[in-house]
Amino acid sequence: MLLNRLYRYEMPTAIEFGVGSIKELHHHVKGLNGTKVLLVTDPGVEKAGVTQRLIDVLKGGEIPYAIYNDIEPDGDIDGIMVATEYAKSENCDIVVGLGGGSSLDTAKAIGLMLGNSGHIRDYVGINEVPKKGAPVIAVPTTAGTGSEITIFSVLSDKKANIKLSVGSVYNCPDLAICDPELTLTLPPHITAATGMDALTHALESYVNKATQPISEALSIQSMKLVARSLRTAVGQGNHLEARADMQMASSIAAMAFNATRLGLSHALAMPLGGKFHIPHGVVNAILLPEVMAFNLMANIPKFIEIAKIFDMPIEGLSPREAAEQSVKAIRQLKEDVGIHATLSDYGVTEEALDSVVEEAIESGNVPVNPRITTTEDLKQICRNAM
């Protein structure tokens, strides 16, 4: 029970989970004393008809709203300030984020800036936000980022071509409404990428040095759900039970890493995504087996447990051989859900690795990684993924 150290678990976000749960949105807005909603979404979600479903609920509850849909991947910091001013001009006092990680991260950042002065870049880092902003309700339409309950917003500075992260308990939404029906229109390739992102969250939290009993339990359950249902969700997009499993896997993986941070996959994913515009779930899927192979020796018992979760044959194997089965399982899963790309396919070269690892080594995910890591180690992981 880790009696030799203190640990803390905090969960500020309430969760409403279930098919049809979005129908209660108007009641939740009123419960948070909202009088006018800024609905933050993206054109893809609008095209799929999901935005209209929320609008109908708001109209039915006689709740005024304004829409902001100029969402870019990894919300641009200057765009967030534009959206904040728009929300103020429309007298919006509550934010509803609808969509994937970019929409939700943007919504959370707008909520922060409605209650804090300056520019969002002033709050980059951990625990830099002085106070809570406007209430935020997060409604995910993907199953991967966990942004609906995390302390983090992953943002981008388009001018500098870098990714940034704001991490604060004040950045957690007040409420997450997780309705698996809203993920039914998600295309297979996005289902696969976001599902691998959820798995990476659960797995990196599980094996890292900051793990604790509460987060471990969440990570294990998340991995079990991914093992059971990611292939089905990709192959049968209308399979509601598989979609619900993946939605739950995503949310509880986020509950795990909220308390522990992650590992080398995410340390590298930030600069690789920022410099080469690799979708976040895809870059994690590419990196995860290579990071696992590197970390294996530092936590063999945990990797054996992962092999068991993915129903790999380990009877009669040595501990090291049994642990290696976990890497094989994740490689196979990645292939099965159609992620065959390498870093080279996105233009990553040997010459680019210096700048990538220079940024990655500064990540707070490196110190909690189970194995001590150097810049050369990070380069080799990238080479193995090329």
N, C-alpha and C positions, 0 to 999 in steps of 0.2 A: 504493500500500500504506500510505498514511497515515504516511509516515516522519517527519513533522513532529510527531508526538505519540505518547505511550505509550498502550497500551490493554491491558485485562485481560479474560480470559474464564475463568469458573469454572463447573463443572457438578457439584455435589455429589451429585445424585440419579442412582441407577442406574435404567435403564429396561428392563423386559421387555415387548416388543411382539409381539402376534400373536394370531390366533384360538385360543381355548382356553387362553391363558396363565394365566388365573385358576386353573386346576386345580393349579398349583404353589404356591398361596398358603401352604399349611401348611408347606412346606419353607422358604419365605422367612421365615416367622415364627420358625421354629426357628433359622434361620441368623442372625437378629438377636437371638438369645437370649431371645425372648419366651416367657413361661410362661402368660400369660392375656391375651387380646385384649379391648380395648374397641372394639367395632364401631360406628362412627359412621355413621349413614345417615338417610334421611328416609322418611316414610310413602309417598310416591309411588314410590320405588324398591322398597319392600317390596311394595306393591300389584302392581307389575309382575313380581314373582317373582324379581327379581335378588338381593335380600338372601338369600333362601333358598339360592340357588346357592352363595354364599360360606359360609353356615352349614354346608351339606353338606360343603364342602371342609374346613372346620375340624374338623367332627365326624369326618370320615374320617381326619384326621391326629391325632385325639385331643387337640385343643387346646381348652382351656376358653375361654369368651368371655362377655362381658356386652354388652348392646346399649343404645346411647343414640340415640334417634331423634327427639328434640324439637328438630328443626332448623327455624329460620326463615330466610327469605332474608337473606343477608348476616349471618351468625351474630351474635346479640346478645352483647355483652361480658359481661353478667351471667349469661346462660345458659351461657357457656363456663366460668365459674367454678363454676356448679352441676354441670356435666358433669365438671369436673376433680375435684371432691370425690366425685362418684359413682364415678369411675374409681379413686380412692384407696381408697374403702370396699370396692370389689370386688377390690382387689389386682391391678389390671390394670397391666402393665408395658410394653405395646406398643399402639399405636393403629392401627387400620385404618379409613381413611376411604373410604366408598363413596357415590358420587353425583355431583352437579354441583358447581359452584364453592362453593356455600354449605356443603355437607357436607364437602368437602375442606378449605376454609379453616377450618372449625370444628375438624375433626380435627387439623389442623396446630397450631392455637392450643392445643388441649387437650394435645397432645404437649409443646409448649413449657412449659406451666404445670405439667406433671408433673415438670419438672426445674428450675423457677425459682420464686422466691418472689414474693409480692405479688399484684397484680391485672394482668390482661392489658392494661389501659389504660396501665400503667406502661411498656409496650414499644411504644406507638404511635410511628411514625416509622421512620427508617432506621437500622439497626445499633444499636438500643437494647437488644437481648437479650444478657445477659452470657454465657450458656453454652447448650449443647445440652440439649434435654429428652429425653423418652422416644422410642424409635424410632417412626417413622411410615411406614406403607405406604399409598399413595394409589391408589385404584382408580376412575378416572373412568367415569361412565356417560353423559356428554355430551361433545361435541367442540367446545370453545370457550374455556373460561377458561384452560386450561393450568395450573390450580392444582396439578396433580399433580407439577409440577417447579419452580414459581416460588418466589421468596423471599418473596412477598407473601401475606398473608391480609387480604381485605377484610371488615371487620366493621362492626357498627352499634351505636350508642348509641341505643336506642329512646326513652329519656327525653329526650335532647337532639335527637332526630330528625336525626342526622347519621351519615355514614359515616366510618369510620376505617380506617387501613391499618397493619399491622405488617409491616415489611420487614427480613429478616435472613437471612443464609446459614444460620443455625440453624433457620430456619423451613422449609427445604427438606425434603421427605420423604426418607427413606433410600432408598426404592424406589417407583417408579411401575409399576404393572401395567396396561398399556393393551391391553385385549381388545376389539376392535371388535364382537364379538358382543353385548357388554353395552349397546351403543348402539342395537340394532335396534328396541327398543320405544319409542324416543324419538319423541314426536309431531312432526308436520311443523313446527308453529310454533316449538317449542323447538329443533328441528334448525336452522331458519332463523336464529333469534336467536343461538344459540351459534356457528353457522358465521360469521355476520357479526362476532361478537366476535373469533373467531380471525383473520379477515381484518384487522380493525382493529389487532390486536396486530402482525401481520406488517408491515402497510403503515406504521403510525406508526413502528415501529422502523426500517424501511428508509429513510425520508426524514428522520429527525430528525438533529440535530447530533452525537449521541453514537454514531452508527453506526460500525461497524468491519468489517473483512473477514469475520470469522467470523459475526457476527450478520447481515450482509448476505446471505451465502449461505443461511443458514437462512430469512430472510425471503422471499427469492426462491422457494425451493422450496415454502414454505408457501403463498404466493400462487398458484403454479402448481397446487398440489393443490386449492385452493379453486376456482380458475377451472375446473378439470376436473370437479369432483365435487360441489360444494355443491347445484347445481340437482337433480342426480340423487338425492342423499341426501334432499332434501326431497320430491321427487316420487315416489321409489321407496324407501320406508324400509327395505325388506328387501334392498336392493342392497348386499351385504357389501363389495364392492370399494370402492364410493363411501364407505361408512361407515369403512372402513379409511383411505382417503385423508384424510377429514376428521379422524379421530382423530390421524393423523400430522401433519396441518396444524396442528392445535391445539397439540400438544406442541412441535413445533419452532418455532412462532411464539413460544411462551413461552420457549424456549431463547434466542431472539433478544432479546426485550425484557427478560429477566433482566439482561442486560448493558448495556442502553441506555436503559431506561425507554420512555415512549411519546410522547404529544403532546396536542393540545388536545381531541380527542374524549374521551380519558380524563380530562383535567383537568375538563371540564364534566360528564362522566357521573357522577362521584362526588356532587357536590351535587344534580344533577338527580334522580339515583336516590334519594338520601337524602330529599329534600324532597317529591318527587312520586311516589315508589315506582314508577318506570319500570323494567322489567326491564333488567338491565345490557346484554345483547346488543341489545335493541331500541333503547335510547337511543344506543348506539354506531352502530347502523345508520342511525338518523335523522341523527346529527351528521356521520358520516364524509364524505359527499359535500360538505357545506358547509365542513368543515375543509379538505378537499383543495382546493376552489376558492380558499379564502383563502391556502393555503400554496403554491399552484402556482408563483407568480413567484419563490419563493425556492429552488426546486430543480427546474427544468424538466427537466434530463436524467433524473432519477429518475422523474418522472411520465411521461415518454415510455416508459421501460422498463416501467412498470406498464401503460400502454396496450398495449404489445406482449404482455405476459403474458396479458392478457385478449383478445388476438386482435382488437384494434380496427384499423380501416383508417387508416393514417397516411401512406401514400405520397403525395407531392406536397404535403403540408401543411407549414406553417411550424412551427418548434419549439414555439411557443406553442400553435398549433392542435393539434399532435400531443399535447402534454401534456394539453390539455383533453379529449381523448378518454378519458383515464383516469377523469376525473370522470363522464363519460357512462357508461362501463362499469360503475362501481360503482352509479350510480343505477339502471341497468337491472337489475343483479343483485339489488339490494334489492327492486325491484318484482317481479321474477320469482319470488323465494322468498316473496312474500306479505307483506312488511313495507311497509305503506302509511301507517302512522300518522305524525303530526307531533307536535311537543312540545305544541301546543295541545290535542291530543286527550287529553293527560294532565293538563290543567289549568294548564299553564305560561302565565303572563301577562307582559305588559311590566312590571307592577309588581313581579313576583318576581325580575326579572333582576338587580337590584342585589345582593341577598343571594346569588344563585347565583354571579355572577362574582366577588364578594368572596372567596368560598371557593375558587373555581376558580383564581384568579390566584396563590394561595399554593401550588398543587400543584407538586411537583418535575417534573411533565411539561411545564410551561410553559417553563422555561429551555432545554430540549433541543429544543423545537419549531423547525422550520426557519426560521420567520419570527418576528421580534420581535413581541410581542403585547401590546396594552394591554387594559384592562378594556372599553373601548368596542368594540374588535375582538371580544372574547368576546360582548358583548351582540349585536352585529350577526350573528355566526354563529348565535346562538340565534334571533334574529328570522327569519333565513333558513330555519331549521328549524321554524318555527311555522306 
